[in-house]
Amino acid sequence: MADHATPNLPAIDFEATSQFYQKLGFEQGWRDDGWMILTRGSLMLEFFPHPELAPGESWFSCCLRLDDLDAFHAIARAAGIPDQCWGWPRMDEPRVEESGIRIAYLVDPNGSLIRLIQN
């Protein structure tokens, strides 16, 4: 297996978090009372319980580097994730930043910022 990283993110509620990410094509690979792993192809996100987390105060984040940002974005839109500047979940349109990186931002129901970066 090649080197890889698996972001560890908080989940206020494992079931709600799992359902949200399943709409984005993730599958539950492991779950017990203290840990949950979701996968989508070669992407893997790991979650720990954090029931007292206030989504608006979350500072958790990670990057997902995607071969097809537009396809992932379309799936998220079809799942009903709104394009707005407040609340959660939410997502914005992909854009090219000054650095040349093509990126979109997704905030999940736990308030975690997921940077979606085009490979």
N, C-alpha and C positions, 0 to 999 in steps of 0.2 A: 504494500500500500504506500502511496506517495504521502509525503508530509502534508498535513492539513490542520486547520484550526476549527474548533467548534465554539461559537459564541455561547456564553451562558447568560441567559436573560431571566428576569423575574416574571412570574405569573401570579396574578392575584387569584385566579381560579384556573386550575389545569383544564377542566372541561371546556370552559369558555375560550381559553387560549387555543386549545386543540381545534375546536370548531372553527375559529377564525382562520387559522393557518390551513386547515383542510380545504377551505374555499379557495385558497391560493395554490392548491396542488400538493400540499405537504401531507405526509402520512405519519401516523403515530408508530414509532419504532420501539419505544420503551416507555413504560409509565409505572411508577409506584407512588407511594405517598410523598416521597421526598425528591423525585426527579422525573423529568419527562424529556424524551428525545423525539423530535420531529424531523423527517427527511423529505427531500424533494430532489430526486436524482442525486447529484453529488453534493447538494446543499444539506447541511445539518444544523439545526438549532437545538440547544439544550436549555431547559427551563428548570428553575428551582422555585419552590413555593415562597410567595411574599404577599400573603393576604392583607397585610396592613398598608401596602403601597398605595399612595394616592397618585393616579396616573398623571395629573397635572404637575406633580413635583418630581417625576421620574427623571433621572439623568442617565439612564442606561441606553446603550446604543451598540450597533454593529454595522458592518458592511456586507452586502451580498453582491458578489461580482458575477454578472450574468452575461451569457453569450447573446441573449436576445432580450434586452431591456423592454423593448416595445411589446413583445408577446407577454411578458410577465405583467407589465402595466395594464394590458388589455384584460388579462385574467382578473386582476385586482379591481378594475372598473366594473367588469361583469359581476363580480362578487358584491358590488354595491358600496365599495369604499369611496367616500365622497372626496371631492377636490375642494378643500376649504383650508383656512388659515388657523383654525382653532378646533378644539375637541379631539376626540379619538374614538375610533380610528379615523385616519385621514391620509390623504396622499396628494402629491402635486404632479404636474406634468413633467416628463423628462426634458432636460435642457442641457446645453453645453455651458459649463462654467469657464471662467477666465483661464483656468489651468488647462483647459482642453478636455477635461473629463466630462463625459455625458452621464448625467445622474438624475435620479428622482428621489424623493424622500417620502417614506411611509412611516406613520406613527401607529403602532398597534394598540389594541384595547388596554394594554398595561401601561401605555405612555412611553414605551421604548421606541427610539428613533432607529429606523432601519434604512440605511443608505443603500440605494439600488444603483449599482455602477455598471455601465456597459464595459465588457471586456474589450 
